Amino acid sequence: MPPLFANIDAWQWAPDMIWVDNLKSYGTPDYYVQKQFSTNKGTDVVSITLDNKNIIGQDGLYASA
C-alpha cells in the first residue's frame, strides 16, 4: 500500500492523498472524499431492486446507494 503523504518535489507513488512541500500541505480530491465519508454517516437505508428483487450479491453484483 502506498503512503498517504508525498513531497511535491520528490514522489514515487500514485495516488497519494496529501501533498507537502517545505511550507504547506495540500489535500487531494481523494482526501476530501474520504473525509466526507468519515464525517457524514448515512441515516437511511434504501433498497436497490432489479426486476422487483433486491440486489444482494446476485451473480457477483453488489450495489449501494
QUIVENQUI-V36646 format. One record per residue. N is the residue number from 0. SS is DSSP state (@ for helix, = for strand, . for the rest). OMEGA is omega as a letter, one per 30 degrees, with the letter a starting at -180 (none if undefined). NEAR is the number of other C-alpha atoms within 10 Angstrom. Layout:
[[N & SS & OMEGA & NEAR] [N & SS & OMEGA & NEAR]]
//
This chain:
[[0 & . & a & 4] [1 & . & l & 11] [2 & . & l & 12] [3 & . & a & 13] [4 & = & l & 17] [5 & = & l & 21] [6 & = & a & 14] [7 & . & a & 13] [8 & . & a & 9] [9 & = & l & 9] [10 & . & l & 11] [11 & . & a & 10] [12 & . & l & 12] [13 & . & f & 10] [14 & . & l & 13] [15 & . & a & 18] [16 & . & a & 18] [17 & = & l & 19] [18 & = & l & 17] [19 & = & l & 15] [20 & . & a & 12] [21 & . & a & 8] [22 & . & a & 5] [23 & . & l & 7] [24 & = & a & 14] [25 & = & l & 14] [26 & = & l & 13] [27 & . & l & 13] [28 & @ & l & 11] [29 & @ & l & 13] [30 & @ & a & 14] [31 & @ & l & 13] [32 & @ & l & 10] [33 & @ & l & 11] [34 & @ & l & 11] [35 & @ & l & 11] [36 & @ & a & 10] [37 & @ & a & 9] [38 & @ & a & 8] [39 & . & a & 8] [40 & . & l & 8] [41 & . & l & 8] [42 & . & a & 6] [43 & . & l & 7] [44 & . & a & 8] [45 & . & l & 8] [46 & . & l & 12] [47 & . & a & 14] [48 & = & l & 11] [49 & = & a & 7] [50 & . & l & 6] [51 & . & l & 7] [52 & = & l & 10] [53 & = & l & 12] [54 & . & a & 17] [55 & . & l & 14] [56 & . & l & 9] [57 & = & l & 9] [58 & . & l & 7] [59 & . & a & 7] [60 & = & l & 8] [61 & . & l & 10] [62 & . & l & 11] [63 & . & l & 9] [64 & . & none & 8]]
//
